[in-house]
């Protein structure tokens, strides 16, 4: 399963033009600790700079402080779900690519 995740992330990072940007800043947002840790660890091992957020509200806090090259979002989360987070980010003019 982990190999499949790595392959999937590599393909999608390549499509987004981030495959060779090893210093790319990626925000991983998921309320399930196992998922966010796995995704964060895999991206970190691939050489990306990873920031973790536990929910949409936490993600907004990070987004206000730092620019990211990619958002990896869960859809169903407490406080602010992924779709509401996306709406808030896009309405502020942030067109950072995302993967969900």
C-alpha positions as CSV (number, residue, x, y, z in Angstrom):
1,X,0.0,0.0,0.0
2,X,2.8,2.5,0.8
3,X,4.4,1.8,-2.6
4,X,1.1,2.6,-4.3
5,X,0.9,5.9,-2.3
6,X,4.5,6.8,-3.3
7,X,3.8,6.0,-7.0
8,X,0.5,8.0,-6.9
9,X,2.1,11.0,-5.3
10,X,5.0,10.9,-7.8
11,X,2.7,10.9,-10.8
12,X,0.6,13.7,-9.4
13,X,3.6,15.8,-8.4
14,X,5.0,15.3,-11.9
15,X,1.7,16.5,-13.4
16,X,1.8,19.6,-11.3
17,X,5.4,20.3,-12.3
18,X,6.7,19.7,-8.8
19,X,8.5,16.4,-9.3
20,X,11.9,18.1,-9.6
21,X,11.3,20.8,-7.0
22,X,12.7,19.0,-4.0
23,X,12.5,22.2,-1.9
24,X,8.8,22.6,-2.7
25,X,6.7,23.5,0.3
26,X,3.8,21.2,0.7
27,X,0.9,21.6,3.2
28,X,-0.7,18.3,4.2
29,X,-4.1,18.7,5.9
30,X,-5.9,15.7,7.4
31,X,-7.7,15.1,10.7
32,X,-6.6,11.5,10.7
33,X,-3.2,11.3,12.3
34,X,-2.2,8.1,10.5
35,X,-3.0,9.5,7.1
36,X,-1.3,12.8,7.6
37,X,1.8,11.2,9.1
38,X,2.1,8.7,6.3
39,X,1.6,11.3,3.5
40,X,4.0,13.7,5.3
41,X,6.6,11.0,5.8
42,X,6.5,9.9,2.2
43,X,6.8,13.4,0.9
44,X,9.5,14.2,3.4
45,X,11.5,11.1,2.3
46,X,11.1,12.3,-1.3
47,X,12.9,15.5,-0.3
48,X,9.9,17.9,-0.1
49,X,9.5,20.4,2.8
50,X,6.3,19.3,4.5
51,X,4.1,21.2,6.9
52,X,1.3,19.4,8.7
53,X,-2.2,20.8,9.7
54,X,-4.7,18.8,11.7
55,X,-7.8,20.5,10.2
56,X,-8.9,23.3,8.0
57,X,-8.7,25.9,10.7
58,X,-5.1,24.9,11.4
59,X,-4.4,24.9,7.7
60,X,-5.6,28.5,7.3
61,X,-3.3,29.6,10.1
62,X,-0.3,28.1,8.2
63,X,-1.5,29.5,4.9
64,X,-1.6,33.0,6.4
65,X,2.0,32.7,7.6
66,X,3.7,30.9,4.7
67,X,3.5,30.3,0.9
68,X,3.1,26.8,-0.3
69,X,3.6,25.1,-3.6
70,X,1.0,22.4,-3.1
71,X,-1.9,21.7,-0.8
72,X,-2.8,18.0,0.0
73,X,-6.3,18.2,1.5
74,X,-8.7,15.9,3.1
75,X,-12.3,16.7,2.3
76,X,-14.1,15.6,5.5
77,X,-12.6,17.3,8.5
78,X,-13.9,19.1,11.6
79,X,-14.0,22.9,12.1
80,X,-13.4,23.7,8.4
81,X,-13.7,20.9,5.9
82,X,-11.6,20.7,2.8
83,X,-14.2,22.2,0.4
84,X,-14.8,25.2,2.6
85,X,-11.0,25.6,3.0
86,X,-10.6,25.5,-0.7
87,X,-13.3,28.1,-1.2
88,X,-11.7,30.5,1.4
89,X,-8.3,30.1,-0.2
90,X,-9.5,30.6,-3.8
91,X,-11.7,33.6,-2.8
92,X,-8.5,35.2,-1.4
93,X,-6.8,34.8,-4.8
94,X,-4.6,31.8,-3.8
95,X,-4.4,29.5,-6.8
96,X,-1.9,27.1,-5.3
97,X,-2.4,23.6,-6.8
98,X,-4.1,21.1,-4.7
99,X,-4.4,17.3,-4.4
100,X,-7.3,15.7,-2.5
